[in-house]
């Protein structure tokens, strides 16, 4: 059996933020567990880090937990918002004059 070192961006107890596209909202939570999964074993396996996160409420925590990938979590709420698409360029109406 071999061992490997896996580095994660977040630790258990960290406050993290993520965007939920279904409700179009940014959620705040706390990391309660970390899992590393590997689908391709070998000499240089590629691990996928999955975090178990619970909502962090001011009054009463929610019982449900989320399983989120490392790329979905952010350290600030500002970074959790999806990028704003550029505004379309204004379209000028075609001229009604006929060419001479």
MIDOSE-1310 file (N, C-alpha, C; in nm, 2 decimals, decimal comma, always signed):
residues 100
xxxx	+0,08/-0,12/+0,00/+0,00/+0,00/+0,00/+0,09/+0,12/+0,00; +0,05/+0,22/-0,08/+0,13/+0,34/-0,09/+0,05/+0,46/-0,03; +0,12/+0,56/+0,01/+0,06/+0,68/+0,07/+0,09/+0,80/-0,02; +0,01/+0,90/-0,02/+0,04/+1,02/-0,09/-0,01/+1,14/-0,01
xxxx	+0,04/+1,26/-0,03/+0,00/+1,38/+0,03/-0,09/+1,45/-0,06; -0,21/+1,49/+0,00/-0,31/+1,57/-0,07/-0,32/+1,70/-0,01; -0,30/+1,81/-0,08/-0,32/+1,94/-0,03/-0,46/+2,00/-0,07; -0,52/+2,06/+0,02/-0,66/+2,12/+0,00/-0,65/+2,27/+0,02
xxxx	-0,74/+2,34/-0,05/-0,75/+2,48/-0,03/-0,82/+2,52/+0,10; -0,91/+2,43/+0,15/-0,99/+2,46/+0,27/-0,97/+2,35/+0,37; -0,99/+2,39/+0,50/-0,98/+2,29/+0,60/-1,12/+2,28/+0,67; -1,13/+2,17/+0,75/-1,25/+2,16/+0,83/-1,26/+2,28/+0,93
xxxx	-1,38/+2,34/+0,93/-1,41/+2,45/+1,02/-1,40/+2,59/+0,94; -1,35/+2,59/+0,82/-1,34/+2,71/+0,74/-1,48/+2,75/+0,69; -1,50/+2,89/+0,69/-1,62/+2,94/+0,63/-1,60/+2,96/+0,48; -1,69/+2,91/+0,40/-1,68/+2,91/+0,26/-1,80/+2,97/+0,20
xxxx	-1,80/+3,01/+0,07/-1,91/+3,07/+0,00/-1,92/+3,00/-0,14; -2,04/+2,98/-0,18/-2,06/+2,92/-0,31/-2,19/+2,97/-0,37; -2,20/+2,97/-0,51/-2,32/+3,02/-0,58/-2,40/+2,90/-0,62; -2,53/+2,91/-0,58/-2,63/+2,81/-0,62/-2,71/+2,87/-0,74
xxxx	-2,69/+2,81/-0,86/-2,75/+2,86/-0,98/-2,90/+2,83/-0,97; -2,95/+2,73/-0,90/-3,09/+2,70/-0,90/-3,17/+2,81/-0,83; -3,12/+2,86/-0,72/-3,19/+2,97/-0,65/-3,12/+3,11/-0,68; -3,02/+3,11/-0,76/-2,94/+3,23/-0,80/-2,91/+3,31/-0,67
xxxx	-2,84/+3,24/-0,58/-2,80/+3,30/-0,45/-2,66/+3,25/-0,41; -2,59/+3,33/-0,33/-2,47/+3,29/-0,28/-2,49/+3,24/-0,13; -2,44/+3,12/-0,10/-2,46/+3,07/+0,03/-2,33/+3,07/+0,11; -2,35/+3,08/+0,24/-2,23/+3,08/+0,33/-2,24/+2,95/+0,41
xxxx	-2,13/+2,88/+0,42/-2,13/+2,75/+0,50/-2,00/+2,73/+0,57; -2,00/+2,62/+0,64/-1,88/+2,58/+0,71/-1,84/+2,44/+0,67; -1,71/+2,41/+0,64/-1,67/+2,28/+0,60/-1,67/+2,19/+0,72; -1,74/+2,07/+0,70/-1,75/+1,98/+0,81/-1,68/+1,84/+0,78
xxxx	-1,64/+1,83/+0,65/-1,57/+1,71/+0,61/-1,50/+1,72/+0,48; -1,40/+1,64/+0,45/-1,32/+1,65/+0,33/-1,30/+1,50/+0,28; -1,33/+1,48/+0,15/-1,30/+1,35/+0,09/-1,22/+1,37/-0,03; -1,13/+1,27/-0,06/-1,05/+1,27/-0,18/-1,09/+1,14/-0,26
xxxx	-1,13/+1,16/-0,38/-1,17/+1,04/-0,47/-1,08/+1,04/-0,58; -1,05/+0,91/-0,62/-0,96/+0,89/-0,74/-1,02/+0,79/-0,83; -1,04/+0,82/-0,95/-1,10/+0,73/-1,05/-0,99/+0,66/-1,13; -0,87/+0,71/-1,13/-0,77/+0,65/-1,21/-0,64/+0,62/-1,12
xxxx	-0,64/+0,50/-1,06/-0,52/+0,47/-0,98/-0,40/+0,45/-1,07; -0,29/+0,46/-1,01/-0,16/+0,44/-1,08/-0,05/+0,51/-1,00; +0,06/+0,54/-1,07/+0,18/+0,60/-1,00/+0,15/+0,75/-0,98; +0,08/+0,81/-1,06/+0,04/+0,95/-1,04/-0,11/+0,97/-1,05
xxxx	-0,18/+0,93/-0,95/-0,33/+0,94/-0,95/-0,37/+1,09/-0,94; -0,49/+1,11/-1,00/-0,54/+1,25/-1,00/-0,66/+1,24/-0,91; -0,65/+1,31/-0,80/-0,76/+1,31/-0,70/-0,86/+1,43/-0,72; -0,98/+1,40/-0,69/-1,09/+1,50/-0,69/-1,13/+1,53/-0,54
xxxx	-1,11/+1,65/-0,50/-1,14/+1,69/-0,36/-1,29/+1,73/-0,35; -1,36/+1,67/-0,26/-1,50/+1,69/-0,24/-1,52/+1,74/-0,09; -1,59/+1,85/-0,07/-1,61/+1,90/+0,07/-1,75/+1,88/+0,11; -1,77/+1,84/+0,23/-1,90/+1,83/+0,29/-1,92/+1,96/+0,37
xxxx	-2,03/+2,04/+0,32/-2,05/+2,17/+0,38/-2,19/+2,19/+0,43; -2,20/+2,25/+0,55/-2,33/+2,28/+0,60/-2,35/+2,43/+0,60; -2,48/+2,47/+0,59/-2,51/+2,61/+0,59/-2,47/+2,67/+0,73; -2,43/+2,79/+0,72/-2,39/+2,86/+0,85/-2,49/+2,97/+0,87
xxxx	-2,58/+2,95/+0,96/-2,69/+3,05/+0,99/-2,65/+3,12/+1,12; -2,70/+3,24/+1,13/-2,67/+3,32/+1,25/-2,74/+3,26/+1,37; -2,86/+3,22/+1,35/-2,95/+3,17/+1,47/-2,94/+3,02/+1,48; -2,97/+2,95/+1,38/-2,99/+2,80/+1,39/-2,94/+2,73/+1,27
xxxx	-2,84/+2,64/+1,28/-2,78/+2,58/+1,16/-2,88/+2,48/+1,10; -2,87/+2,47/+0,97/-2,95/+2,37/+0,89/-2,89/+2,23/+0,91; -2,98/+2,13/+0,91/-2,93/+1,99/+0,92/-2,87/+1,94/+0,80; -2,92/+1,98/+0,68/-2,88/+1,92/+0,55/-2,73/+1,97/+0,52
xxxx	-2,66/+1,88/+0,45/-2,52/+1,92/+0,41/-2,51/+1,91/+0,26; -2,42/+1,98/+0,20/-2,39/+1,98/+0,06/-2,26/+1,91/+0,03; -2,25/+1,84/-0,08/-2,12/+1,79/-0,13/-2,08/+1,87/-0,24; -1,97/+1,95/-0,22/-1,93/+2,05/-0,32/-1,78/+2,02/-0,36
xxxx	-1,75/+2,05/-0,49/-1,62/+2,04/-0,54/-1,53/+2,16/-0,50; -1,40/+2,14/-0,50/-1,31/+2,24/-0,46/-1,32/+2,37/-0,55; -1,35/+2,35/-0,67/-1,36/+2,46/-0,77/-1,48/+2,55/-0,74; -1,58/+2,49/-0,67/-1,71/+2,57/-0,65/-1,70/+2,65/-0,53
xxxx	-1,60/+2,63/-0,44/-1,59/+2,71/-0,31/-1,50/+2,83/-0,32; -1,54/+2,93/-0,25/-1,46/+3,06/-0,25/-1,44/+3,10/-0,10; -1,35/+3,19/-0,08/-1,32/+3,24/+0,05/-1,39/+3,37/+0,08; -1,45/+3,43/-0,02/-1,52/+3,56/+0,01/-1,65/+3,55/-0,08
xxxx	-1,76/+3,62/-0,03/-1,88/+3,62/-0,10/-1,87/+3,69/-0,24; -1,79/+3,79/-0,25/-1,77/+3,86/-0,38/-1,72/+3,76/-0,48; -1,63/+3,67/-0,45/-1,57/+3,58/-0,54/-1,67/+3,47/-0,58; -1,77/+3,45/-0,50/-1,87/+3,34/-0,53/-1,97/+3,38/-0,64
xxxx	-1,99/+3,51/-0,66/-2,09/+3,55/-0,76/-2,03/+3,51/-0,90; -2,12/+3,46/-0,99/-2,08/+3,43/-1,13/-2,04/+3,56/-1,20; -1,95/+3,54/-1,30/-1,91/+3,66/-1,38/-2,03/+3,73/-1,45; -2,03/+3,86/-1,46/-2,14/+3,93/-1,52/-2,11/+3,93/-1,67
xxxx	-2,21/+3,88/-1,76/-2,18/+3,88/-1,90/-2,18/+4,03/-1,95; -2,10/+4,05/-2,06/-2,09/+4,19/-2,11/-2,22/+4,23/-2,17; -2,25/+4,36/-2,16/-2,37/+4,41/-2,22/-2,36/+4,41/-2,37; -2,47/+4,38/-2,44/-2,46/+4,38/-2,59/-2,45/+4,52/-2,64
xxxx	-2,38/+4,53/-2,75/-2,36/+4,66/-2,81/-2,49/+4,72/-2,87; -2,51/+4,85/-2,85/-2,64/+4,90/-2,91/-2,64/+4,89/-3,06; -2,76/+4,85/-3,11/-2,78/+4,83/-3,25/-2,85/+4,96/-3,30; -2,78/+5,02/-3,40/-2,83/+5,14/-3,46/-2,93/+5,10/-3,58
xxxx	-3,05/+5,16/-3,58/-3,14/+5,13/-3,69/-3,09/+5,16/-3,83; -3,12/+5,08/-3,93/-3,07/+5,11/-4,06/-3,14/+5,24/-4,12; -3,07/+5,31/-4,20/-3,12/+5,43/-4,25/-3,23/+5,40/-4,35; -3,34/+5,48/-4,35/-3,45/+5,46/-4,44/-3,42/+5,52/-4,58
xxxx	-3,32/+5,60/-4,59/-3,29/+5,66/-4,72/-3,24/+5,56/-4,82; -3,28/+5,58/-4,95/-3,23/+5,49/-5,06/-3,10/+5,55/-5,11; -3,01/+5,47/-5,15/-2,89/+5,52/-5,21/-2,92/+5,59/-5,34; -2,84/+5,70/-5,37/-2,87/+5,78/-5,49/-2,79/+5,72/-5,61
